[in-house]
Amino acid sequence: MPQMAGIPVIDAHIHLYDPFRPQGVPWPPKSNKALYQTSLPAQYRSIARPLGIVGAIEVECSSWLEDNQWVLDIAAKEDIMVGTVGRLEPGTPGFRLSLDRFRQNPLFRGIRYGLGRQSGKELDRPEFIADLKALADADLVLDTANPSVSLLADVVRVNELVPQLRIVIDHLPQMMPPNEPVLRATYNASMKALRERPQVCVKISEVLRRTDGRIPTNLDFYRPRLDEILDIFGIDRVLYGSDWPNSDNWLPVAVGFKLVQEYFMGQGRLAAEKYFWRNSAKCYKWVKRNDRQPSL
């Protein structure tokens, strides 16, 4: 596939796994044949290079504290890695100590936390909000895991409570608006609120969907959802992410890339540059590691 007229790409969402380490992995499970294999920068680079991808940000799936260090150690040796989003839990006794430890490494660009799973109860705890404020004070980002109606509502509330915190909603294209009236009303209210929240960005990732036992690969099938998200967030708040290797549960990275390439190149060159690298540079403040990676 040809590169996009010299536009470099930063992939803001990949995962690294090595289930054959002595300690094993807490995830993915052995039953997931697509993911239970070595997925490290060496494997990723062979996929990324033909697409014009010059850098990547890892997003941590493991709940093991020391896996944050494992990723940082790998990233230090691989200049395609421009950052990592770790896995720490705000509101727990060890959060500040761990945050202070890992933030010393400039590749540590934030944390991922699964909002929406506790019906917003953690947002009523002062220590949870204080830890999010500490994250913001450290100039780091909060990624929000897989989208749901409750997650979107929690994002709005977190933005109200900690307005200086940069928040990234992962994989929003995968979530379709609900049909049930009450849930749809909550979804609509959240999306309306998010329109006016410049600190909240969204990854146009996990675009592919399985429907009626098949995975469409034509842009027209996905265009209405992409149009909706772009209308809400605008071109300055959308980021590219492949979700490799999780994306292999659908189709190879190149298939999803071709769809978003066609869509955003159709918005104009500047729009494509913003989506494919400029917005992630502003949001994550990732670290340029080599001359192929762009600078703002």
C-alpha positions, 0 to 999 in steps of 0.5 A, a space after each residue: 500500500 503506498 504511503 499518503 504523500 509523505 504523511 507520517 503516521 503515529 499509531 496511538 494504540 498498540 499492545 505488547 504481549 509475550 505469553 512465553 515469558 517465565 512469569 506468563 501473562 494475566 491476559 490474553 488467555 490461551 483460548 484466544 489463538 489470535 492473541 496468545 503469541 509473541 507480539 513485540 516491536 519486532 513483529 509490529 515493525 514489519 506490519 507498520 513499515 509498509 503503511 508509513 507508520 513511524 511510531 507507536 504508543 503502547 496501551 497496557 492491558 496487564 494488571 500486574 504493576 511490574 508489567 509497566 516496567 517491562 514495557 518501558 524496558 522494551 520501549 527503551 530499546 525500540 525507537 519505534 516506540 514513542 510512548 506507553 500508557 500504563 496500568 495504575 488504579 487511582 484511589 488506591 494506597 500505592 497509586 501516588 508512589 507508582 505514578 511518581 516512579 513511572 513518570 520519571 521515564 519520559 516514555 510514560 505518557 499516562 494511565 488507562 482506567 476502566 471508567 463506567 464499570 462502577 456506575 460512577 461510584 469511584 467518582 464520589 471518592 475524594 481520594 480517587 479524584 485527588 489521584 486524577 488531579 495528580 495525574 493531570 498535574 504530572 501532565 499525563 493522560 487518562 485513557 478510558 478503556 472500552 466505550 459504553 454508555 456509562 463510560 461516556 457519562 463518567 468521562 463527562 463527569 471526570 472532565 467536570 471534576 478535573 477539567 485540566 486532565 486530558 482524557 482519551 476515549 478508546 475505540 469509540 467506533 466499535 460502540 454503536 448508539 443504543 436503541 433502548 430509549 433510556 440508554 439512548 437518551 443518556 448516550 445523546 446527552 453525553 455526546 452533546 456534552 463532549 462536543 464542548 470538552 476540548 480536553 477530551 479526545 477520541 481514538 478512531 480505532 477498532 473501526 471494523 465491526 462484525 455484522 451478520 457473520 461477516 466483516 464489511 471492508 467498504 468505507 460506505 458501511 462505516 462512514 455514517 459512524 465516522 461522520 457522527 464521531 467527527 461531527 461531535 469531536 471535530 478534526 482536532 480531537 481524533 487520533 489514529 490507533 490500530 489496536 494491534 494485535 487485538 485488531 487481528 480478532 477482526 482483520 489484519 491492520 492494513 484493512 482497517 488502515 485502508 478504511 481510515 486512510 480513505 476517509 481522512 484523506 477525503 477530508 483533506 491533507 491537513 485533516 489527515 495530518 491531524 488525525 494520523 500524527 499531529 493530534 496525538 503529539 498534542 494530546 500525549 506529548 509523545 517522545 520523538 525517537 528518530 528522524 522519521 518521526 515528525 515534530 510539531 
